[in-house]
Amino acid sequence: MLGLLNEVQINNILTSQAIGRLACTDGEQPYIVPLTFAYDGDYIYGQTNEGLKLEMLRKNPHVCFEVDVMSDMRNWQSVIIKGEFEELKDVQEQEAREILFRHVFPLLTSSTINPYGHQVTDSIDDSNRVKNVMYRIGIKEKTGRFEKQ
């Protein structure tokens, strides 16, 4: 059975997941990337460094964001958001970082754990966990679909 998700189901997916896909365009070429995010009921929050994604977002703030949950090819849920990118500064930047980290950090597995044992390494590089630019996506429209067998 295919169907539409209601508002509560959409919000449950957005609050329970931490990885989504952000689509943007410079007006000529679409670009889509996976990212870590948090949803607070009003905005999607993320972080990034300088690069192509940020360059495109600054040029054209209209974005599409997708999150899905999939058990198998016949049991899945997907949420699509149409929204607008906003780069954050000062107090808003700090608040956004707290929202994101409160949501994501409990989900992290220590980089000192080897998947084939529990070996600890002496060289841990956490430099990529905190990025220079915080942003949020103002939500203009949310839709969701599902298939359940």
LINWOJO-V439468 format. One record per helix or strand of 3 or more residues. SS is the DSSP state (hx for helix, st for strand). FROM is the first residue (numbers start at 1). LEN is the number of residues. Records with the same first field share a line. If there is no record, write none. Layout:
SS->FROM-LEN / FROM-LEN
This chain:
st->2-3 / 19-7 / 30-7 / 43-6 / 62-11 / 75-13 / 133-15
hx->7-10 / 52-8 / 90-18
